[in-house]
Amino acid sequence: MKIFKFSMRIKLFMILCLLNFSAYAEPDKPYDPSRDAYTDYQNALIQSKKEHKNVFISIGGNWCVYCLKFCQDLKNSDCYRIIKERYIYLKVNYSDENKNEKFFNLFPKINAYPYFIIVSAKGEVLEHSLVMNFKLEDDFRKMLKSHII
């Protein structure tokens, strides 16, 4: 029985390491088309339950100039610190090479990018919007703070 518990801990540790590693594909290409977003999302929910945090999902593609700008602007803002410290952060690619259909079938249709979704550890959608709907960083920060557990 102890062997089983030990192996489960190792598996969980590996999943968490992969999740943290997969947050960035390349510095100039933040969305990794090789990732399986559905599996990453399921792992994020597991981590979310364990850490008592909601999941912040950034959705876009490296083909999208606005998505790349959002990722760069986010890294240079206080909002990035909030997301990294208080959320489980997941980036999901949408592109011709990987449409991640299984993941996107879980949520309402998304027609424009960059887009974000905040979900609870139970997978309940708490907030979702086009990033561009937030004209001011202060508004985005307030929204993020309103969903911190």
C-alpha atoms as an extended CHARMM CRD file, in Angstrom:
* protein
*
       149  EXT
         1         1  MET       CA              0.0000000000        0.0000000000        0.0000000000  PROA      1               0.0000000000
         2         2  LYS       CA              2.8450000000        2.3970000000        0.7510000000  PROA      2               0.0000000000
         3         3  ILE       CA              4.2810000000        1.8070000000       -2.7150000000  PROA      3               0.0000000000
         4         4  PHE       CA              0.9720000000        2.8520000000       -4.3020000000  PROA      4               0.0000000000
         5         5  LYS       CA              0.8110000000        6.0600000000       -2.2670000000  PROA      5               0.0000000000
         6         6  PHE       CA              4.4120000000        6.8620000000       -3.1300000000  PROA      6               0.0000000000
         7         7  SER       CA              3.8490000000        6.3100000000       -6.8460000000  PROA      7               0.0000000000
         8         8  MET       CA              0.7170000000        8.4950000000       -6.7790000000  PROA      8               0.0000000000
         9         9  ARG       CA              2.7450000000       11.2960000000       -5.1870000000  PROA      9               0.0000000000
        10        10  ILE       CA              5.3920000000       10.9810000000       -7.8740000000  PROA      10              0.0000000000
        11        11  LYS       CA              2.7260000000       11.0450000000      -10.6040000000  PROA      11              0.0000000000
        12        12  LEU       CA              1.1120000000       14.1570000000       -9.1090000000  PROA      12              0.0000000000
        13        13  PHE       CA              4.5110000000       15.8340000000       -8.7890000000  PROA      13              0.0000000000
        14        14  MET       CA              5.2790000000       15.0670000000      -12.4400000000  PROA      14              0.0000000000
        15        15  ILE       CA              1.9260000000       16.4380000000      -13.5670000000  PROA      15              0.0000000000
        16        16  LEU       CA              2.4620000000       19.6480000000      -11.6110000000  PROA      16              0.0000000000
        17        17  CYS       CA              5.9670000000       20.0480000000      -13.0200000000  PROA      17              0.0000000000
        18        18  LEU       CA              4.6770000000       19.5520000000      -16.5500000000  PROA      18              0.0000000000
        19        19  LEU       CA              1.9150000000       22.0810000000      -15.9780000000  PROA      19              0.0000000000
        20        20  ASN       CA              4.3370000000       24.7020000000      -14.7340000000  PROA      20              0.0000000000
        21        21  PHE       CA              6.8040000000       23.9660000000      -17.5290000000  PROA      21              0.0000000000
        22        22  SER       CA              4.1150000000       24.0760000000      -20.1980000000  PROA      22              0.0000000000
        23        23  ALA       CA              2.9870000000       27.5840000000      -19.3260000000  PROA      23              0.0000000000
        24        24  TYR       CA              5.5270000000       28.9170000000      -21.8170000000  PROA      24              0.0000000000
        25        25  ALA       CA              6.2650000000       27.4030000000      -25.1870000000  PROA      25              0.0000000000
        26        26  GLU       CA              8.9110000000       29.9240000000      -26.2270000000  PROA      26              0.0000000000
        27        27  PRO       CA              9.4590000000       33.5010000000      -25.0270000000  PROA      27              0.0000000000
        28        28  ASP       CA              8.3040000000       35.0120000000      -28.3280000000  PROA      28              0.0000000000
        29        29  LYS       CA              5.6890000000       32.2930000000      -28.9490000000  PROA      29              0.0000000000
        30        30  PRO       CA              3.6220000000       31.9900000000      -25.7900000000  PROA      30              0.0000000000
        31        31  TYR       CA              1.0160000000       29.5700000000      -27.1810000000  PROA      31              0.0000000000
        32        32  ASP       CA              2.2740000000       26.0280000000      -27.7230000000  PROA      32              0.0000000000
        33        33  PRO       CA              0.3550000000       24.2550000000      -30.5090000000  PROA      33              0.0000000000
        34        34  SER       CA              1.8030000000       20.8800000000      -29.4780000000  PROA      34              0.0000000000
        35        35  ARG       CA             -0.0660000000       20.9530000000      -26.1400000000  PROA      35              0.0000000000
        36        36  ASP       CA             -3.2860000000       19.0190000000      -25.5410000000  PROA      36              0.0000000000
        37        37  ALA       CA             -5.3970000000       21.7370000000      -23.9280000000  PROA      37              0.0000000000
        38        38  TYR       CA             -8.0150000000       19.2980000000      -22.6420000000  PROA      38              0.0000000000
        39        39  THR       CA             -5.4350000000       17.2830000000      -20.6960000000  PROA      39              0.0000000000
        40        40  ASP       CA             -3.7280000000       20.4520000000      -19.4630000000  PROA      40              0.0000000000
        41        41  TYR       CA             -7.1090000000       21.7860000000      -18.3200000000  PROA      41              0.0000000000
        42        42  GLN       CA             -7.9490000000       18.5740000000      -16.4210000000  PROA      42              0.0000000000
        43        43  ASN       CA             -4.5420000000       18.7370000000      -14.7100000000  PROA      43              0.0000000000
        44        44  ALA       CA             -5.0860000000       22.4240000000      -13.8890000000  PROA      44              0.0000000000
        45        45  LEU       CA             -8.3760000000       21.5280000000      -12.1860000000  PROA      45              0.0000000000
        46        46  ILE       CA             -6.5900000000       18.9190000000      -10.0760000000  PROA      46              0.0000000000
        47        47  GLN       CA             -3.9530000000       21.4620000000       -9.1020000000  PROA      47              0.0000000000
        48        48  SER       CA             -6.6700000000       24.0630000000       -8.4920000000  PROA      48              0.0000000000
        49        49  LYS       CA             -8.4090000000       21.8140000000       -5.9660000000  PROA      49              0.0000000000
        50        50  LYS       CA             -5.1490000000       21.0060000000       -4.2340000000  PROA      50              0.0000000000
        51        51  GLU       CA             -4.0140000000       24.6440000000       -3.9730000000  PROA      51              0.0000000000
        52        52  HSD       CA             -7.4860000000       26.1680000000       -3.4050000000  PROA      52              0.0000000000
        53        53  LYS       CA             -7.1570000000       28.5320000000       -6.3660000000  PROA      53              0.0000000000
        54        54  ASN       CA             -9.2410000000       29.3130000000       -9.4080000000  PROA      54              0.0000000000
        55        55  VAL       CA             -7.8680000000       28.6970000000      -12.9020000000  PROA      55              0.0000000000
        56        56  PHE       CA             -7.0240000000       31.6030000000      -15.2160000000  PROA      56              0.0000000000
        57        57  ILE       CA             -7.0390000000       30.4440000000      -18.8410000000  PROA      57              0.0000000000
        58        58  SER       CA             -5.4590000000       32.6630000000      -21.4830000000  PROA      58              0.0000000000
        59        59  ILE       CA             -6.5940000000       31.6350000000      -24.9630000000  PROA      59              0.0000000000
        60        60  GLY       CA             -5.0030000000       32.6780000000      -28.2190000000  PROA      60              0.0000000000
        61        61  GLY       CA             -2.4520000000       31.7860000000      -30.8230000000  PROA      61              0.0000000000
        62        62  ASN       CA              0.9620000000       32.8180000000      -32.0220000000  PROA      62              0.0000000000
        63        63  TRP       CA             -0.6620000000       33.9110000000      -35.3150000000  PROA      63              0.0000000000
        64        64  CYS       CA             -2.6380000000       36.6040000000      -33.4330000000  PROA      64              0.0000000000
        65        65  VAL       CA             -0.8320000000       39.9410000000      -33.0420000000  PROA      65              0.0000000000
        66        66  TYR       CA             -3.2100000000       40.9950000000      -30.2680000000  PROA      66              0.0000000000
        67        67  CYS       CA             -2.6070000000       37.7260000000      -28.3900000000  PROA      67              0.0000000000
        68        68  LEU       CA              1.1510000000       38.2440000000      -28.5040000000  PROA      68              0.0000000000
        69        69  LYS       CA              0.7410000000       41.8510000000      -27.3820000000  PROA      69              0.0000000000
        70        70  PHE       CA             -1.5210000000       40.7890000000      -24.5070000000  PROA      70              0.0000000000
        71        71  CYS       CA              1.0280000000       38.2090000000      -23.3150000000  PROA      71              0.0000000000
        72        72  GLN       CA              3.8350000000       40.7700000000      -23.4560000000  PROA      72              0.0000000000
        73        73  ASP       CA              1.8010000000       43.5170000000      -21.7660000000  PROA      73              0.0000000000
        74        74  LEU       CA              0.5960000000       41.1060000000      -19.1110000000  PROA      74              0.0000000000
        75        75  LYS       CA              4.1600000000       40.0890000000      -18.2110000000  PROA      75              0.0000000000
        76        76  ASN       CA              4.9610000000       43.7630000000      -17.6020000000  PROA      76              0.0000000000
        77        77  SER       CA              1.9810000000       44.4090000000      -15.3500000000  PROA      77              0.0000000000
        78        78  ASP       CA              0.9830000000       43.8490000000      -11.7420000000  PROA      78              0.0000000000
        79        79  CYS       CA             -1.8130000000       41.6170000000      -13.0490000000  PROA      79              0.0000000000
        80        80  TYR       CA              0.7570000000       38.9960000000      -14.0370000000  PROA      80              0.0000000000
        81        81  ARG       CA              1.9410000000       38.7190000000      -10.4370000000  PROA      81              0.0000000000
        82        82  ILE       CA             -1.6630000000       38.2970000000       -9.2810000000  PROA      82              0.0000000000
        83        83  ILE       CA             -2.2930000000       35.5450000000      -11.8320000000  PROA      83              0.0000000000
        84        84  LYS       CA              0.9560000000       33.6930000000      -11.0870000000  PROA      84              0.0000000000
        85        85  GLU       CA              0.5060000000       33.8810000000       -7.3060000000  PROA      85              0.0000000000
        86        86  ARG       CA             -3.2580000000       33.5560000000       -6.8600000000  PROA      86              0.0000000000
        87        87  TYR       CA             -4.4260000000       31.4540000000       -9.8240000000  PROA      87              0.0000000000
        88        88  ILE       CA             -3.4700000000       28.3180000000      -11.6650000000  PROA      88              0.0000000000
        89        89  TYR       CA             -2.3220000000       29.8300000000      -14.9610000000  PROA      89              0.0000000000
        90        90  LEU       CA             -3.0140000000       27.9580000000      -18.1810000000  PROA      90              0.0000000000
        91        91  LYS       CA             -2.3260000000       29.0780000000      -21.7460000000  PROA      91              0.0000000000
        92        92  VAL       CA             -4.4070000000       27.4300000000      -24.4450000000  PROA      92              0.0000000000
        93        93  ASN       CA             -3.5170000000       27.5000000000      -28.1130000000  PROA      93              0.0000000000
        94        94  TYR       CA             -6.0200000000       27.8840000000      -30.9180000000  PROA      94              0.0000000000
        95        95  SER       CA             -4.5670000000       27.6220000000      -34.4070000000  PROA      95              0.0000000000
        96        96  ASP       CA             -4.9500000000       25.7750000000      -37.6930000000  PROA      96              0.0000000000
        97        97  GLU       CA             -2.3290000000       23.2760000000      -36.5470000000  PROA      97              0.0000000000
        98        98  ASN       CA             -4.1610000000       22.5300000000      -33.2760000000  PROA      98              0.0000000000
        99        99  LYS       CA             -7.7370000000       23.6600000000      -32.7130000000  PROA      99              0.0000000000
       100       100  ASN       CA             -7.9570000000       21.8620000000      -29.3410000000  PROA      100             0.0000000000
       101       101  GLU       CA            -11.5720000000       20.9680000000      -30.0920000000  PROA      101             0.0000000000
       102       102  LYS       CA            -12.0580000000       18.7040000000      -27.0730000000  PROA      102             0.0000000000
       103       103  PHE       CA            -11.1090000000       21.5980000000      -24.7710000000  PROA      103             0.0000000000
       104       104  PHE       CA            -13.1890000000       24.2080000000      -26.6000000000  PROA      104             0.0000000000
       105       105  ASN       CA            -16.2750000000       21.9580000000      -26.5850000000  PROA      105             0.0000000000
       106       106  LEU       CA            -16.3760000000       22.4600000000      -22.7960000000  PROA      106             0.0000000000
       107       107  PHE       CA            -17.0730000000       26.1970000000      -23.1020000000  PROA      107             0.0000000000
       108       108  PRO       CA            -19.3040000000       28.6450000000      -24.9670000000  PROA      108             0.0000000000
       109       109  LYS       CA            -18.1690000000       29.4120000000      -28.5250000000  PROA      109             0.0000000000
       110       110  ILE       CA            -15.2490000000       31.8210000000      -28.7630000000  PROA      110             0.0000000000
       111       111  ASN       CA            -15.1270000000       33.9270000000      -31.9250000000  PROA      111             0.0000000000
       112       112  ALA       CA            -12.2400000000       36.3180000000      -31.2640000000  PROA      112             0.0000000000
       113       113  TYR       CA             -8.9050000000       36.3790000000      -29.4570000000  PROA      113             0.0000000000
       114       114  PRO       CA             -7.2130000000       36.9650000000      -27.0630000000  PROA      114             0.0000000000
       115       115  TYR       CA             -9.8260000000       35.5710000000      -24.7350000000  PROA      115             0.0000000000
       116       116  PHE       CA             -9.7390000000       34.5200000000      -21.1100000000  PROA      116             0.0000000000
       117       117  ILE       CA            -11.8050000000       32.2760000000      -18.9050000000  PROA      117             0.0000000000
       118       118  ILE       CA            -11.6990000000       31.9980000000      -15.1270000000  PROA      118             0.0000000000
       119       119  VAL       CA            -13.0180000000       28.7370000000      -13.7320000000  PROA      119             0.0000000000
       120       120  SER       CA            -13.4120000000       27.3550000000      -10.2420000000  PROA      120             0.0000000000
       121       121  ALA       CA            -11.8240000000       24.1090000000       -9.1010000000  PROA      121             0.0000000000
       122       122  LYS       CA            -15.1720000000       22.4680000000       -9.9400000000  PROA      122             0.0000000000
       123       123  GLY       CA            -14.9200000000       23.6880000000      -13.5340000000  PROA      123             0.0000000000
       124       124  GLU       CA            -17.6120000000       26.3500000000      -13.1630000000  PROA      124             0.0000000000
       125       125  VAL       CA            -17.0890000000       29.3780000000      -15.4040000000  PROA      125             0.0000000000
       126       126  LEU       CA            -16.7780000000       32.4160000000      -13.1350000000  PROA      126             0.0000000000
       127       127  GLU       CA            -15.7850000000       34.9940000000      -15.7610000000  PROA      127             0.0000000000
       128       128  HSD       CA            -15.0410000000       35.0130000000      -19.4740000000  PROA      128             0.0000000000
       129       129  SER       CA            -14.3790000000       37.7940000000      -21.9080000000  PROA      129             0.0000000000
       130       130  LEU       CA            -12.3620000000       39.1420000000      -24.7450000000  PROA      130             0.0000000000
       131       131  VAL       CA             -9.2910000000       40.7470000000      -23.2210000000  PROA      131             0.0000000000
       132       132  MET       CA            -10.0040000000       43.8550000000      -25.2690000000  PROA      132             0.0000000000
       133       133  ASN       CA            -13.2240000000       44.4320000000      -23.3400000000  PROA      133             0.0000000000
       134       134  PHE       CA            -10.9800000000       45.7070000000      -20.5440000000  PROA      134             0.0000000000
       135       135  LYS       CA             -9.7930000000       49.1270000000      -21.6410000000  PROA      135             0.0000000000
       136       136  LEU       CA             -7.8980000000       49.8720000000      -18.4310000000  PROA      136             0.0000000000
       137       137  GLU       CA             -5.4520000000       47.7130000000      -16.5390000000  PROA      137             0.0000000000
       138       138  ASP       CA             -7.1090000000       48.7900000000      -13.2680000000  PROA      138             0.0000000000
       139       139  ASP       CA            -10.3970000000       47.2470000000      -14.4000000000  PROA      139             0.0000000000
       140       140  PHE       CA             -8.6650000000       44.0020000000      -15.3270000000  PROA      140             0.0000000000
       141       141  ARG       CA             -6.8690000000       43.9700000000      -11.9510000000  PROA      141             0.0000000000
       142       142  LYS       CA            -10.1490000000       44.5320000000      -10.0690000000  PROA      142             0.0000000000
       143       143  MET       CA            -11.7900000000       41.6990000000      -11.9870000000  PROA      143             0.0000000000
       144       144  LEU       CA             -8.8650000000       39.3720000000      -11.1690000000  PROA      144             0.0000000000
       145       145  LYS       CA             -8.9910000000       40.3020000000       -7.4880000000  PROA      145             0.0000000000
       146       146  SER       CA            -12.7520000000       39.6580000000       -7.3840000000  PROA      146             0.0000000000
       147       147  HSD       CA            -12.1640000000       35.9660000000       -8.2040000000  PROA      147             0.0000000000
       148       148  ILE       CA             -9.3450000000       35.2370000000       -5.7690000000  PROA      148             0.0000000000
       149       149  ILE       CA            -10.2850000000       32.5220000000       -3.2930000000  PROA      149             0.0000000000
